[in-house]
Amino acid sequence: MMRSLTTVTLLAAALLLGGCAVTYRPATTVRTQAGNDVHIPPGHLPPPGMCRIWYPDRPPGHQPPPGDCAELQRRVPEGAVLVHG
């Protein structure tokens, strides 16, 4: 009885912890038109298929939201970069 309880407990723990795995993604580096490197933290990259205008002089939490790449590429101001997801 004790052995089967331990097995069930270990199996339950493995199943629960298996869903908690985190994949490390390093910051992405993009280059501005002026030749400066800009580092974008992984949590701020746009989702696949979307883009984001990134302002190097603003903190990550103050960047505009992701949007449609075709529309955003027409609105990238000087000094900012378009980041593709």
Biopython code that builds the backbone (N, CA, C, O; Angstrom):
import numpy as np
from Bio.PDB.StructureBuilder import StructureBuilder

atoms = [
    (1, "MET", "N", (0.818, -1.195, 0.000)),
    (1, "MET", "CA", (0.000, 0.000, 0.000)),
    (1, "MET", "C", (0.865, 1.264, 0.000)),
    (1, "MET", "O", (0.586, 2.209, -0.738)),
    (2, "MET", "N", (1.909, 1.280, 0.823)),
    (2, "MET", "CA", (2.767, 2.457, 0.919)),
    (2, "MET", "C", (3.506, 2.707, -0.393)),
    (2, "MET", "O", (3.672, 3.851, -0.814)),
    (3, "ARG", "N", (3.947, 1.625, -1.032)),
    (3, "ARG", "CA", (4.672, 1.781, -2.287)),
    (3, "ARG", "C", (3.768, 2.347, -3.380)),
    (3, "ARG", "O", (4.202, 3.212, -4.140)),
    (4, "SER", "N", (2.558, 1.893, -3.475)),
    (4, "SER", "CA", (1.657, 2.392, -4.517)),
    (4, "SER", "C", (1.277, 3.853, -4.244)),
    (4, "SER", "O", (1.098, 4.618, -5.192)),
    (5, "LEU", "N", (1.153, 4.251, -3.002)),
    (5, "LEU", "CA", (0.852, 5.639, -2.662)),
    (5, "LEU", "C", (2.014, 6.547, -3.057)),
    (5, "LEU", "O", (1.796, 7.646, -3.567)),
    (6, "THR", "N", (3.246, 6.095, -2.825)),
    (6, "THR", "CA", (4.431, 6.864, -3.206)),
    (6, "THR", "C", (4.506, 6.993, -4.724)),
    (6, "THR", "O", (4.830, 8.061, -5.243)),
    (7, "THR", "N", (4.211, 5.920, -5.426)),
    (7, "THR", "CA", (4.235, 5.957, -6.887)),
    (7, "THR", "C", (3.207, 6.932, -7.422)),
    (7, "THR", "O", (3.501, 7.709, -8.330)),
    (8, "VAL", "N", (2.013, 6.901, -6.873)),
    (8, "VAL", "CA", (0.947, 7.814, -7.310)),
    (8, "VAL", "C", (1.335, 9.255, -7.002)),
    (8, "VAL", "O", (1.099, 10.143, -7.821)),
    (9, "THR", "N", (1.921, 9.497, -5.848)),
    (9, "THR", "CA", (2.339, 10.850, -5.464)),
    (9, "THR", "C", (3.417, 11.366, -6.405)),
    (9, "THR", "O", (3.356, 12.512, -6.852)),
    (10, "LEU", "N", (4.405, 10.528, -6.707)),
    (10, "LEU", "CA", (5.475, 10.940, -7.619)),
    (10, "LEU", "C", (4.946, 11.175, -9.031)),
    (10, "LEU", "O", (5.373, 12.112, -9.706)),
    (11, "LEU", "N", (4.030, 10.339, -9.475)),
    (11, "LEU", "CA", (3.445, 10.513, -10.802)),
    (11, "LEU", "C", (2.647, 11.817, -10.873)),
    (11, "LEU", "O", (2.741, 12.548, -11.859)),
    (12, "ALA", "N", (1.877, 12.104, -9.849)),
    (12, "ALA", "CA", (1.099, 13.347, -9.810)),
    (12, "ALA", "C", (2.030, 14.568, -9.803)),
    (12, "ALA", "O", (1.764, 15.552, -10.493)),
    (13, "ALA", "N", (3.097, 14.507, -9.041)),
    (13, "ALA", "CA", (4.048, 15.619, -8.985)),
    (13, "ALA", "C", (4.708, 15.823, -10.341)),
    (13, "ALA", "O", (4.886, 16.961, -10.775)),
    (14, "ALA", "N", (5.073, 14.735, -11.015)),
    (14, "ALA", "CA", (5.710, 14.851, -12.331)),
    (14, "ALA", "C", (4.750, 15.475, -13.340)),
    (14, "ALA", "O", (5.158, 16.305, -14.152)),
    (15, "LEU", "N", (3.496, 15.086, -13.296)),
    (15, "LEU", "CA", (2.510, 15.650, -14.220)),
    (15, "LEU", "C", (2.286, 17.136, -13.950)),
    (15, "LEU", "O", (2.182, 17.927, -14.887)),
    (16, "LEU", "N", (2.213, 17.516, -12.689)),
    (16, "LEU", "CA", (2.001, 18.924, -12.342)),
    (16, "LEU", "C", (3.200, 19.786, -12.717)),
    (16, "LEU", "O", (3.038, 20.873, -13.271)),
    (17, "LEU", "N", (4.397, 19.304, -12.418)),
    (17, "LEU", "CA", (5.594, 20.087, -12.694)),
    (17, "LEU", "C", (5.940, 20.103, -14.174)),
    (17, "LEU", "O", (6.590, 21.037, -14.643)),
    (18, "GLY", "N", (5.524, 19.101, -14.906)),
    (18, "GLY", "CA", (5.787, 19.059, -16.338)),
    (18, "GLY", "C", (5.165, 20.235, -17.063)),
    (18, "GLY", "O", (5.724, 20.707, -18.053)),
    (19, "GLY", "N", (4.037, 20.717, -16.606)),
    (19, "GLY", "CA", (3.376, 21.862, -17.221)),
    (19, "GLY", "C", (3.995, 23.182, -16.817)),
    (19, "GLY", "O", (3.611, 24.225, -17.346)),
    (20, "CYS", "N", (4.940, 23.168, -15.898)),
    (20, "CYS", "CA", (5.543, 24.409, -15.408)),
    (20, "CYS", "C", (6.878, 24.708, -16.074)),
    (20, "CYS", "O", (7.551, 25.667, -15.694)),
    (21, "ALA", "N", (7.267, 23.926, -17.038)),
    (21, "ALA", "CA", (8.557, 24.150, -17.686)),
    (21, "ALA", "C", (8.550, 25.488, -18.414)),
    (21, "ALA", "O", (7.563, 25.854, -19.053)),
    (22, "VAL", "N", (9.642, 26.201, -18.314)),
    (22, "VAL", "CA", (9.771, 27.508, -18.952)),
    (22, "VAL", "C", (10.912, 27.433, -19.961)),
    (22, "VAL", "O", (11.997, 26.943, -19.647)),
    (23, "THR", "N", (10.665, 27.910, -21.148)),
    (23, "THR", "CA", (11.704, 27.947, -22.162)),
    (23, "THR", "C", (12.369, 29.312, -22.127)),
    (23, "THR", "O", (11.692, 30.338, -22.190)),
    (24, "TYR", "N", (13.677, 29.328, -22.029)),
    (24, "TYR", "CA", (14.412, 30.591, -21.985)),
    (24, "TYR", "C", (14.584, 31.123, -23.399)),
    (24, "TYR", "O", (15.061, 30.411, -24.283)),
    (25, "ARG", "N", (14.197, 32.366, -23.611)),
    (25, "ARG", "CA", (14.424, 33.049, -24.888)),
    (25, "ARG", "C", (15.237, 34.295, -24.595)),
    (25, "ARG", "O", (14.776, 35.172, -23.865)),
    (26, "PRO", "N", (16.436, 34.390, -25.150)),
    (26, "PRO", "CA", (17.245, 35.586, -24.904)),
    (26, "PRO", "C", (16.624, 36.809, -25.571)),
    (26, "PRO", "O", (15.767, 36.689, -26.447)),
    (27, "ALA", "N", (17.064, 37.967, -25.148)),
    (27, "ALA", "CA", (16.581, 39.210, -25.756)),
    (27, "ALA", "C", (16.929, 39.228, -27.234)),
    (27, "ALA", "O", (17.971, 38.721, -27.650)),
    (28, "THR", "N", (16.054, 39.812, -28.008)),
    (28, "THR", "CA", (16.293, 39.950, -29.438)),
    (28, "THR", "C", (16.972, 41.283, -29.686)),
    (28, "THR", "O", (16.599, 42.294, -29.092)),
    (29, "THR", "N", (17.954, 41.289, -30.550)),
    (29, "THR", "CA", (18.657, 42.519, -30.901)),
    (29, "THR", "C", (18.289, 42.901, -32.325)),
    (29, "THR", "O", (18.419, 42.095, -33.247)),
    (30, "VAL", "N", (17.830, 44.136, -32.499)),
    (30, "VAL", "CA", (17.542, 44.662, -33.833)),
    (30, "VAL", "C", (18.379, 45.917, -34.026)),
    (30, "VAL", "O", (18.772, 46.571, -33.061)),
    (31, "ARG", "N", (18.641, 46.238, -35.264)),
    (31, "ARG", "CA", (19.468, 47.404, -35.571)),
    (31, "ARG", "C", (18.605, 48.495, -36.176)),
    (31, "ARG", "O", (17.821, 48.237, -37.090)),
    (32, "THR", "N", (18.745, 49.719, -35.668)),
    (32, "THR", "CA", (18.013, 50.864, -36.207)),
    (32, "THR", "C", (18.660, 51.308, -37.517)),
    (32, "THR", "O", (19.750, 50.856, -37.869)),
    (33, "GLN", "N", (17.974, 52.200, -38.234)),
    (33, "GLN", "CA", (18.536, 52.728, -39.479)),
    (33, "GLN", "C", (19.816, 53.507, -39.223)),
    (33, "GLN", "O", (20.673, 53.611, -40.101)),
    (34, "ALA", "N", (19.946, 54.054, -38.023)),
    (34, "ALA", "CA", (21.150, 54.796, -37.659)),
    (34, "ALA", "C", (22.310, 53.868, -37.291)),
    (34, "ALA", "O", (23.420, 54.337, -37.040)),
    (35, "GLY", "N", (22.059, 52.540, -37.256)),
    (35, "GLY", "CA", (23.109, 51.581, -36.943)),
    (35, "GLY", "C", (23.239, 51.247, -35.476)),
    (35, "GLY", "O", (24.203, 50.587, -35.087)),
    (36, "ASN", "N", (22.302, 51.679, -34.641)),
    (36, "ASN", "CA", (22.341, 51.380, -33.213)),
    (36, "ASN", "C", (21.643, 50.053, -32.942)),
    (36, "ASN", "O", (20.624, 49.746, -33.560)),
    (37, "ASP", "N", (22.190, 49.269, -32.020)),
    (37, "ASP", "CA", (21.551, 48.018, -31.613)),
    (37, "ASP", "C", (20.531, 48.304, -30.520)),
    (37, "ASP", "O", (20.797, 49.060, -29.585)),
    (38, "VAL", "N", (19.358, 47.687, -30.651)),
    (38, "VAL", "CA", (18.287, 47.824, -29.664)),
    (38, "VAL", "C", (17.950, 46.428, -29.156)),
    (38, "VAL", "O", (17.703, 45.522, -29.952)),
    (39, "HIS", "N", (17.940, 46.247, -27.836)),
    (39, "HIS", "CA", (17.642, 44.953, -27.227)),
    (39, "HIS", "C", (16.180, 44.934, -26.775)),
    (39, "HIS", "O", (15.731, 45.826, -26.056)),
    (40, "ILE", "N", (15.450, 43.911, -27.205)),
    (40, "ILE", "CA", (14.033, 43.785, -26.874)),
    (40, "ILE", "C", (13.849, 42.535, -26.022)),
    (40, "ILE", "O", (14.154, 41.432, -26.476)),
    (41, "PRO", "N", (13.351, 42.691, -24.785)),
    (41, "PRO", "CA", (13.144, 41.523, -23.921)),
    (41, "PRO", "C", (12.134, 40.560, -24.539)),
    (41, "PRO", "O", (11.199, 40.998, -25.209)),
    (42, "PRO", "N", (12.309, 39.246, -24.323)),
    (42, "PRO", "CA", (11.433, 38.255, -24.939)),
    (42, "PRO", "C", (9.945, 38.465, -24.640)),
    (42, "PRO", "O", (9.115, 38.210, -25.513)),
    (43, "GLY", "N", (9.595, 38.906, -23.480)),
    (43, "GLY", "CA", (8.190, 39.110, -23.136)),
    (43, "GLY", "C", (7.546, 40.260, -23.874)),
    (43, "GLY", "O", (6.332, 40.442, -23.795)),
    (44, "HIS", "N", (8.333, 41.040, -24.590)),
    (44, "HIS", "CA", (7.810, 42.202, -25.306)),
    (44, "HIS", "C", (7.861, 42.034, -26.820)),
    (44, "HIS", "O", (7.521, 42.958, -27.559)),
    (45, "LEU", "N", (8.281, 40.867, -27.283)),
    (45, "LEU", "CA", (8.262, 40.607, -28.715)),
    (45, "LEU", "C", (6.818, 40.423, -29.172)),
    (45, "LEU", "O", (6.009, 39.874, -28.425)),
    (46, "PRO", "N", (6.477, 40.865, -30.373)),
    (46, "PRO", "CA", (5.107, 40.671, -30.850)),
    (46, "PRO", "C", (4.839, 39.197, -31.130)),
    (46, "PRO", "O", (5.773, 38.434, -31.378)),
    (47, "PRO", "N", (3.573, 38.789, -31.091)),
    (47, "PRO", "CA", (3.253, 37.393, -31.413)),
    (47, "PRO", "C", (3.593, 37.074, -32.868)),
    (47, "PRO", "O", (3.689, 37.986, -33.690)),
    (48, "PRO", "N", (3.775, 35.808, -33.194)),
    (48, "PRO", "CA", (4.050, 35.436, -34.581)),
    (48, "PRO", "C", (2.992, 35.999, -35.541)),
    (48, "PRO", "O", (1.792, 35.933, -35.273)),
    (49, "GLY", "N", (3.460, 36.544, -36.646)),
    (49, "GLY", "CA", (2.546, 37.103, -37.635)),
    (49, "GLY", "C", (2.170, 38.552, -37.388)),
    (49, "GLY", "O", (1.466, 39.151, -38.201)),
    (50, "MET", "N", (2.623, 39.126, -36.283)),
    (50, "MET", "CA", (2.330, 40.525, -35.970)),
    (50, "MET", "C", (3.642, 41.291, -35.847)),
    (50, "MET", "O", (4.721, 40.701, -35.792)),
    (51, "CYS", "N", (3.529, 42.609, -35.804)),
    (51, "CYS", "CA", (4.696, 43.482, -35.657)),
    (51, "CYS", "C", (4.463, 44.482, -34.538)),
    (51, "CYS", "O", (3.356, 44.620, -34.018)),
    (52, "ARG", "N", (5.541, 45.179, -34.182)),
    (52, "ARG", "CA", (5.458, 46.207, -33.144)),
    (52, "ARG", "C", (6.466, 47.297, -33.461)),
    (52, "ARG", "O", (7.617, 47.016, -33.794)),
    (53, "ILE", "N", (6.029, 48.531, -33.357)),
    (53, "ILE", "CA", (6.966, 49.651, -33.478)),
    (53, "ILE", "C", (7.658, 49.780, -32.129)),
    (53, "ILE", "O", (7.005, 49.847, -31.087)),
    (54, "TRP", "N", (8.989, 49.814, -32.158)),
    (54, "TRP", "CA", (9.770, 49.869, -30.920)),
    (54, "TRP", "C", (10.559, 51.168, -30.888)),
    (54, "TRP", "O", (11.304, 51.486, -31.815)),
    (55, "TYR", "N", (10.381, 51.916, -29.794)),
    (55, "TYR", "CA", (11.094, 53.175, -29.583)),
    (55, "TYR", "C", (12.252, 52.907, -28.619)),
    (55, "TYR", "O", (12.008, 52.607, -27.450)),
    (56, "PRO", "N", (13.498, 53.008, -29.072)),
    (56, "PRO", "CA", (14.646, 52.694, -28.217)),
    (56, "PRO", "C", (14.748, 53.552, -26.962)),
    (56, "PRO", "O", (15.346, 53.123, -25.976)),
    (57, "ASP", "N", (14.177, 54.754, -26.974)),
    (57, "ASP", "CA", (14.295, 55.638, -25.815)),
    (57, "ASP", "C", (13.171, 55.439, -24.793)),
    (57, "ASP", "O", (13.097, 56.185, -23.816)),
    (58, "ARG", "N", (12.298, 54.451, -24.998)),
    (58, "ARG", "CA", (11.204, 54.185, -24.055)),
    (58, "ARG", "C", (11.440, 52.840, -23.364)),
    (58, "ARG", "O", (11.995, 51.920, -23.965)),
    (59, "PRO", "N", (11.013, 52.726, -22.088)),
    (59, "PRO", "CA", (11.130, 51.429, -21.411)),
    (59, "PRO", "C", (10.166, 50.410, -22.044)),
    (59, "PRO", "O", (9.181, 50.803, -22.669)),
    (60, "PRO", "N", (10.440, 49.118, -21.889)),
    (60, "PRO", "CA", (9.602, 48.094, -22.510)),
    (60, "PRO", "C", (8.108, 48.223, -22.212)),
    (60, "PRO", "O", (7.284, 47.998, -23.098)),
    (61, "GLY", "N", (7.758, 48.572, -21.008)),
    (61, "GLY", "CA", (6.340, 48.682, -20.643)),
    (61, "GLY", "C", (5.631, 49.880, -21.244)),
    (61, "GLY", "O", (4.410, 49.986, -21.131)),
    (62, "HIS", "N", (6.359, 50.783, -21.877)),
    (62, "HIS", "CA", (5.762, 51.980, -22.470)),
    (62, "HIS", "C", (5.800, 51.959, -24.002)),
    (62, "HIS", "O", (5.690, 53.003, -24.645)),
    (63, "GLN", "N", (5.953, 50.782, -24.573)),
    (63, "GLN", "CA", (5.948, 50.639, -26.023)),
    (63, "GLN", "C", (4.510, 50.462, -26.517)),
    (63, "GLN", "O", (3.667, 49.950, -25.780)),
    (64, "PRO", "N", (4.217, 50.878, -27.756)),
    (64, "PRO", "CA", (2.873, 50.671, -28.288)),
    (64, "PRO", "C", (2.576, 49.185, -28.486)),
    (64, "PRO", "O", (3.501, 48.378, -28.584)),
    (65, "PRO", "N", (1.314, 48.821, -28.545)),
    (65, "PRO", "CA", (0.950, 47.402, -28.684)),
    (65, "PRO", "C", (1.272, 46.861, -30.074)),
    (65, "PRO", "O", (1.436, 47.631, -31.020)),
    (66, "PRO", "N", (1.362, 45.528, -30.197)),
    (66, "PRO", "CA", (1.565, 44.909, -31.507)),
    (66, "PRO", "C", (0.371, 45.167, -32.420)),
    (66, "PRO", "O", (-0.735, 45.456, -31.962)),
    (67, "GLY", "N", (0.621, 45.057, -33.712)),
    (67, "GLY", "CA", (-0.450, 45.253, -34.683)),
    (67, "GLY", "C", (-0.111, 44.621, -36.017)),
    (67, "GLY", "O", (0.842, 43.851, -36.136)),
    (68, "ASP", "N", (-0.905, 44.956, -37.013)),
    (68, "ASP", "CA", (-0.742, 44.434, -38.360)),
    (68, "ASP", "C", (0.538, 44.984, -38.985)),
    (68, "ASP", "O", (0.757, 46.195, -39.001)),
    (69, "CYS", "N", (1.379, 44.093, -39.498)),
    (69, "CYS", "CA", (2.676, 44.497, -40.057)),
    (69, "CYS", "C", (2.529, 45.446, -41.245)),
    (69, "CYS", "O", (3.266, 46.426, -41.349)),
    (70, "ALA", "N", (1.584, 45.161, -42.138)),
    (70, "ALA", "CA", (1.421, 45.989, -43.336)),
    (70, "ALA", "C", (1.070, 47.429, -42.967)),
    (70, "ALA", "O", (1.539, 48.370, -43.608)),
    (71, "GLU", "N", (0.256, 47.595, -41.949)),
    (71, "GLU", "CA", (-0.114, 48.952, -41.536)),
    (71, "GLU", "C", (1.010, 49.630, -40.760)),
    (71, "GLU", "O", (1.313, 50.799, -40.998)),
    (72, "LEU", "N", (1.622, 48.910, -39.844)),
    (72, "LEU", "CA", (2.652, 49.523, -39.006)),
    (72, "LEU", "C", (3.896, 49.910, -39.794)),
    (72, "LEU", "O", (4.554, 50.892, -39.451)),
    (73, "GLN", "N", (4.232, 49.167, -40.835)),
    (73, "GLN", "CA", (5.460, 49.496, -41.573)),
    (73, "GLN", "C", (5.355, 50.839, -42.280)),
    (73, "GLN", "O", (6.376, 51.433, -42.628)),
    (74, "ARG", "N", (4.153, 51.323, -42.494)),
    (74, "ARG", "CA", (3.973, 52.655, -43.102)),
    (74, "ARG", "C", (4.052, 53.764, -42.061)),
    (74, "ARG", "O", (4.124, 54.941, -42.416)),
    (75, "ARG", "N", (4.040, 53.402, -40.777)),
    (75, "ARG", "CA", (3.977, 54.424, -39.725)),
    (75, "ARG", "C", (5.203, 54.453, -38.814)),
    (75, "ARG", "O", (5.143, 55.046, -37.737)),
    (76, "VAL", "N", (6.302, 53.837, -39.212)),
    (76, "VAL", "CA", (7.487, 53.803, -38.343)),
    (76, "VAL", "C", (8.197, 55.154, -38.410)),
    (76, "VAL", "O", (8.715, 55.529, -39.462)),
    (77, "PRO", "N", (8.225, 55.887, -37.299)),
    (77, "PRO", "CA", (8.899, 57.187, -37.307)),
    (77, "PRO", "C", (10.417, 57.030, -37.270)),
    (77, "PRO", "O", (10.938, 55.962, -36.950)),
    (78, "GLU", "N", (11.103, 58.096, -37.598)),
    (78, "GLU", "CA", (12.569, 58.079, -37.556)),
    (78, "GLU", "C", (13.037, 57.779, -36.144)),
    (78, "GLU", "O", (12.521, 58.333, -35.174)),
    (79, "GLY", "N", (14.008, 56.906, -36.042)),
    (79, "GLY", "CA", (14.566, 56.540, -34.740)),
    (79, "GLY", "C", (13.925, 55.296, -34.138)),
    (79, "GLY", "O", (14.494, 54.688, -33.231)),
    (80, "ALA", "N", (12.748, 54.908, -34.627)),
    (80, "ALA", "CA", (12.073, 53.712, -34.152)),
    (80, "ALA", "C", (12.351, 52.553, -35.110)),
    (80, "ALA", "O", (12.798, 52.766, -36.237)),
    (81, "VAL", "N", (12.084, 51.328, -34.657)),
    (81, "VAL", "CA", (12.269, 50.156, -35.509)),
    (81, "VAL", "C", (11.000, 49.327, -35.516)),
    (81, "VAL", "O", (10.230, 49.338, -34.555)),
    (82, "LEU", "N", (10.789, 48.607, -36.609)),
    (82, "LEU", "CA", (9.662, 47.693, -36.714)),
    (82, "LEU", "C", (10.165, 46.298, -36.375)),
    (82, "LEU", "O", (11.083, 45.785, -37.015)),
    (83, "VAL", "N", (9.560, 45.695, -35.367)),
    (83, "VAL", "CA", (9.962, 44.371, -34.899)),
    (83, "VAL", "C", (8.913, 43.376, -35.376)),
    (83, "VAL", "O", (7.721, 43.549, -35.125)),
    (84, "HIS", "N", (9.365, 42.335, -36.063)),
    (84, "HIS", "CA", (8.476, 41.291, -36.564)),
    (84, "HIS", "C", (8.408, 40.132, -35.581)),
    (84, "HIS", "O", (9.423, 39.728, -35.014)),
    (85, "GLY", "N", (7.215, 39.604, -35.383)),
    (85, "GLY", "CA", (7.026, 38.474, -34.472)),
    (85, "GLY", "C", (7.176, 37.153, -35.176)),
    (85, "GLY", "O", (7.047, 36.101, -34.550)),
]
sb = StructureBuilder()
sb.init_structure("model")
sb.init_model(0)
sb.init_chain("A")
sb.init_seg("    ")
for serial, (resi, resn, name, xyz) in enumerate(atoms, 1):
    if name == "N":
        sb.init_residue(resn, " ", resi, " ")
    sb.init_atom(name, np.array(xyz, "f"), 0.0, 1.0, " ", f" {name:<3s}", serial, name[0])
structure = sb.get_structure()
